[in-house]
Amino acid sequence: MADKVRVSHILLMYKGSERSTATRSKEDALTQIGEIKEKLVQGEDFAALASKHSDCPSGRDGGDLGSFPRGAMVPEFDAVAFALDVGADSDVVTTAFGYHLIRRTS
């Protein structure tokens, strides 16, 4: 079991999510993250999609969050990040910050 992982993510916040300045509704955010997931399934570039759509500052870096140990992220995010195989993408992950798509990169 890995002690650290490296992941990239795409985050869509919504009005009322933690630390959010987004104006989209929760329903709109969920619809949009589903559309982005479908683009990934169809082979679009994760980093390009993160740069274009992510509400996280990491979007400027293609969604790269760098390496982190267990427990460094909120529990829902942490559990998925450590469960993914390297190179795999998650389904939509819900946290207090909004909706995420996570790719484990190492």
Buried (B, 14 or more C-beta within 10 A) or exposed (E): EEEEBBBBBBBBBBEEBEEBEBEBEBEBBBEBBBEBBEBBEEEEEBBEBBBEBBBBEBBEBBBBBEBBEBEEBBEBBBEBBBEBEEEEBBEBBBBEBBBBBBBBBE
